[in-house]
């Protein structure tokens, strides 16, 4: 194993340039699901 200072974990992902976008999208979907659930039960 080489210690390359420019190599990080997100370089190993399928789409390294867009990994932040995927994380933001996942968080947004979770927040939307929670809001819909709260609305469904009348808590919002």
Jmol script that loads the backbone (N, CA, C; Angstrom):
load data "model"
ATOM      1  N   UNK A   1       0.843  -1.182   0.000  1.00  0.00           N
ATOM      2  CA  UNK A   1       0.000   0.000   0.000  1.00  0.00           C
ATOM      3  C   UNK A   1       0.885   1.241   0.000  1.00  0.00           C
ATOM      4  N   UNK A   2       0.596   2.167  -0.872  1.00  0.00           N
ATOM      5  CA  UNK A   2       1.387   3.395  -0.938  1.00  0.00           C
ATOM      6  C   UNK A   2       0.700   4.501  -0.175  1.00  0.00           C
ATOM      7  N   UNK A   3       1.480   5.392   0.384  1.00  0.00           N
ATOM      8  CA  UNK A   3       0.934   6.529   1.115  1.00  0.00           C
ATOM      9  C   UNK A   3       0.928   7.742   0.199  1.00  0.00           C
ATOM     10  N   UNK A   4      -0.062   7.803  -0.661  1.00  0.00           N
ATOM     11  CA  UNK A   4      -0.186   8.915  -1.595  1.00  0.00           C
ATOM     12  C   UNK A   4      -0.959  10.031  -0.906  1.00  0.00           C
ATOM     13  N   UNK A   5      -0.353  11.195  -0.656  1.00  0.00           N
ATOM     14  CA  UNK A   5      -1.063  12.271   0.059  1.00  0.00           C
ATOM     15  C   UNK A   5      -2.230  12.855  -0.729  1.00  0.00           C
ATOM     16  N   UNK A   6      -2.253  12.672  -2.038  1.00  0.00           N
ATOM     17  CA  UNK A   6      -3.343  13.219  -2.849  1.00  0.00           C
ATOM     18  C   UNK A   6      -4.508  12.242  -2.985  1.00  0.00           C
ATOM     19  N   UNK A   7      -4.347  11.028  -2.512  1.00  0.00           N
ATOM     20  CA  UNK A   7      -5.392  10.005  -2.633  1.00  0.00           C
ATOM     21  C   UNK A   7      -6.272  10.032  -1.389  1.00  0.00           C
ATOM     22  N   UNK A   8      -7.567  10.153  -1.575  1.00  0.00           N
ATOM     23  CA  UNK A   8      -8.485  10.142  -0.443  1.00  0.00           C
ATOM     24  C   UNK A   8      -9.573   9.106  -0.695  1.00  0.00           C
ATOM     25  N   UNK A   9     -10.400   8.883   0.307  1.00  0.00           N
ATOM     26  CA  UNK A   9     -11.406   7.820   0.217  1.00  0.00           C
ATOM     27  C   UNK A   9     -12.397   8.058  -0.907  1.00  0.00           C
ATOM     28  N   UNK A  10     -12.732   9.308  -1.196  1.00  0.00           N
ATOM     29  CA  UNK A  10     -13.744   9.542  -2.229  1.00  0.00           C
ATOM     30  C   UNK A  10     -13.193   9.355  -3.631  1.00  0.00           C
ATOM     31  N   UNK A  11     -11.887   9.172  -3.782  1.00  0.00           N
ATOM     32  CA  UNK A  11     -11.331   8.843  -5.095  1.00  0.00           C
ATOM     33  C   UNK A  11     -11.676   7.408  -5.495  1.00  0.00           C
ATOM     34  N   UNK A  12     -12.066   6.588  -4.532  1.00  0.00           N
ATOM     35  CA  UNK A  12     -12.406   5.193  -4.808  1.00  0.00           C
ATOM     36  C   UNK A  12     -13.892   4.999  -5.108  1.00  0.00           C
ATOM     37  N   UNK A  13     -14.679   6.044  -4.981  1.00  0.00           N
ATOM     38  CA  UNK A  13     -16.104   5.925  -5.258  1.00  0.00           C
ATOM     39  C   UNK A  13     -16.330   5.878  -6.764  1.00  0.00           C
ATOM     40  N   UNK A  14     -17.470   5.353  -7.218  1.00  0.00           N
ATOM     41  CA  UNK A  14     -17.721   5.256  -8.659  1.00  0.00           C
ATOM     42  C   UNK A  14     -17.697   6.614  -9.370  1.00  0.00           C
ATOM     43  N   UNK A  15     -18.156   7.654  -8.697  1.00  0.00           N
ATOM     44  CA  UNK A  15     -18.194   8.987  -9.294  1.00  0.00           C
ATOM     45  C   UNK A  15     -17.528   9.975  -8.340  1.00  0.00           C
ATOM     46  N   UNK A  16     -16.210   9.992  -8.257  1.00  0.00           N
ATOM     47  CA  UNK A  16     -15.527  10.793  -7.234  1.00  0.00           C
ATOM     48  C   UNK A  16     -15.783  12.289  -7.336  1.00  0.00           C
ATOM     49  N   UNK A  17     -16.051  12.797  -8.515  1.00  0.00           N
ATOM     50  CA  UNK A  17     -16.265  14.242  -8.658  1.00  0.00           C
ATOM     51  C   UNK A  17     -17.611  14.676  -8.097  1.00  0.00           C
ATOM     52  N   UNK A  18     -18.537  13.729  -7.967  1.00  0.00           N
ATOM     53  CA  UNK A  18     -19.899  14.105  -7.555  1.00  0.00           C
ATOM     54  C   UNK A  18     -20.295  13.523  -6.210  1.00  0.00           C
ATOM     55  N   UNK A  19     -19.337  13.078  -5.395  1.00  0.00           N
ATOM     56  CA  UNK A  19     -19.704  12.399  -4.150  1.00  0.00           C
ATOM     57  C   UNK A  19     -20.404  13.324  -3.178  1.00  0.00           C
ATOM     58  N   UNK A  20     -20.060  14.607  -3.171  1.00  0.00           N
ATOM     59  CA  UNK A  20     -20.746  15.540  -2.267  1.00  0.00           C
ATOM     60  C   UNK A  20     -22.209  15.690  -2.686  1.00  0.00           C
ATOM     61  N   UNK A  21     -22.447  15.742  -3.972  1.00  0.00           N
ATOM     62  CA  UNK A  21     -23.818  15.844  -4.475  1.00  0.00           C
ATOM     63  C   UNK A  21     -24.672  14.662  -4.068  1.00  0.00           C
ATOM     64  N   UNK A  22     -24.091  13.468  -4.113  1.00  0.00           N
ATOM     65  CA  UNK A  22     -24.836  12.284  -3.701  1.00  0.00           C
ATOM     66  C   UNK A  22     -25.174  12.334  -2.215  1.00  0.00           C
ATOM     67  N   UNK A  23     -24.255  12.804  -1.398  1.00  0.00           N
ATOM     68  CA  UNK A  23     -24.517  12.908   0.042  1.00  0.00           C
ATOM     69  C   UNK A  23     -25.620  13.925   0.302  1.00  0.00           C
ATOM     70  N   UNK A  24     -25.560  15.073  -0.372  1.00  0.00           N
ATOM     71  CA  UNK A  24     -26.592  16.107  -0.212  1.00  0.00           C
ATOM     72  C   UNK A  24     -27.943  15.575  -0.654  1.00  0.00           C
ATOM     73  N   UNK A  25     -27.975  14.850  -1.765  1.00  0.00           N
ATOM     74  CA  UNK A  25     -29.226  14.290  -2.262  1.00  0.00           C
ATOM     75  C   UNK A  25     -29.817  13.289  -1.266  1.00  0.00           C
ATOM     76  N   UNK A  26     -28.981  12.440  -0.695  1.00  0.00           N
ATOM     77  CA  UNK A  26     -29.479  11.472   0.283  1.00  0.00           C
ATOM     78  C   UNK A  26     -30.038  12.160   1.518  1.00  0.00           C
ATOM     79  N   UNK A  27     -29.346  13.176   2.009  1.00  0.00           N
ATOM     80  CA  UNK A  27     -29.831  13.913   3.183  1.00  0.00           C
ATOM     81  C   UNK A  27     -31.154  14.605   2.867  1.00  0.00           C
ATOM     82  N   UNK A  28     -31.260  15.194   1.678  1.00  0.00           N
ATOM     83  CA  UNK A  28     -32.498  15.876   1.286  1.00  0.00           C
ATOM     84  C   UNK A  28     -33.665  14.898   1.211  1.00  0.00           C
ATOM     85  N   UNK A  29     -33.428  13.710   0.686  1.00  0.00           N
ATOM     86  CA  UNK A  29     -34.496  12.710   0.596  1.00  0.00           C
ATOM     87  C   UNK A  29     -34.939  12.270   1.984  1.00  0.00           C
ATOM     88  N   UNK A  30     -33.998  12.093   2.897  1.00  0.00           N
ATOM     89  CA  UNK A  30     -34.345  11.694   4.265  1.00  0.00           C
ATOM     90  C   UNK A  30     -35.150  12.786   4.958  1.00  0.00           C
ATOM     91  N   UNK A  31     -34.720  14.047   4.801  1.00  0.00           N
ATOM     92  CA  UNK A  31     -35.446  15.168   5.405  1.00  0.00           C
ATOM     93  C   UNK A  31     -36.852  15.257   4.824  1.00  0.00           C
ATOM     94  N   UNK A  32     -36.981  15.100   3.518  1.00  0.00           N
ATOM     95  CA  UNK A  32     -38.293  15.143   2.879  1.00  0.00           C
ATOM     96  C   UNK A  32     -39.190  14.022   3.397  1.00  0.00           C
ATOM     97  N   UNK A  33     -38.640  12.829   3.557  1.00  0.00           N
ATOM     98  CA  UNK A  33     -39.421  11.698   4.063  1.00  0.00           C
ATOM     99  C   UNK A  33     -39.896  11.963   5.493  1.00  0.00           C
ATOM    100  N   UNK A  34     -39.039  12.543   6.319  1.00  0.00           N
ATOM    101  CA  UNK A  34     -39.421  12.864   7.695  1.00  0.00           C
ATOM    102  C   UNK A  34     -40.524  13.919   7.702  1.00  0.00           C
ATOM    103  N   UNK A  35     -40.386  14.948   6.879  1.00  0.00           N
ATOM    104  CA  UNK A  35     -41.410  15.992   6.823  1.00  0.00           C
ATOM    105  C   UNK A  35     -42.756  15.443   6.343  1.00  0.00           C
ATOM    106  N   UNK A  36     -42.730  14.580   5.347  1.00  0.00           N
ATOM    107  CA  UNK A  36     -43.977  13.977   4.861  1.00  0.00           C
ATOM    108  C   UNK A  36     -44.606  13.117   5.953  1.00  0.00           C
ATOM    109  N   UNK A  37     -43.790  12.363   6.673  1.00  0.00           N
ATOM    110  CA  UNK A  37     -44.327  11.530   7.755  1.00  0.00           C
ATOM    111  C   UNK A  37     -44.943  12.393   8.849  1.00  0.00           C
ATOM    112  N   UNK A  38     -44.267  13.477   9.214  1.00  0.00           N
ATOM    113  CA  UNK A  38     -44.818  14.373  10.235  1.00  0.00           C
ATOM    114  C   UNK A  38     -46.114  15.020   9.753  1.00  0.00           C
ATOM    115  N   UNK A  39     -46.156  15.414   8.498  1.00  0.00           N
ATOM    116  CA  UNK A  39     -47.372  16.011   7.943  1.00  0.00           C
ATOM    117  C   UNK A  39     -48.500  14.991   7.922  1.00  0.00           C
ATOM    118  N   UNK A  40     -48.159  13.759   7.562  1.00  0.00           N
ATOM    119  CA  UNK A  40     -49.172  12.681   7.474  1.00  0.00           C
ATOM    120  C   UNK A  40     -49.819  12.455   8.836  1.00  0.00           C
ATOM    121  N   UNK A  41     -49.030  12.523   9.901  1.00  0.00           N
ATOM    122  CA  UNK A  41     -49.561  12.305  11.235  1.00  0.00           C
ATOM    123  C   UNK A  41     -50.062  13.587  11.891  1.00  0.00           C
ATOM    124  N   UNK A  42     -50.046  14.710  11.167  1.00  0.00           N
ATOM    125  CA  UNK A  42     -50.598  15.947  11.664  1.00  0.00           C
ATOM    126  C   UNK A  42     -49.735  16.652  12.690  1.00  0.00           C
ATOM    127  N   UNK A  43     -48.451  16.405  12.680  1.00  0.00           N
ATOM    128  CA  UNK A  43     -47.561  17.035  13.645  1.00  0.00           C
ATOM    129  C   UNK A  43     -46.886  18.288  13.104  1.00  0.00           C
ATOM    130  N   UNK A  44     -47.120  18.593  11.844  1.00  0.00           N
ATOM    131  CA  UNK A  44     -46.541  19.809  11.239  1.00  0.00           C
ATOM    132  C   UNK A  44     -47.666  20.698  10.805  1.00  0.00           C
TER     133      UNK A  44
END
end "model"
wireframe off; spacefill off
backbone 0.3
color backbone group
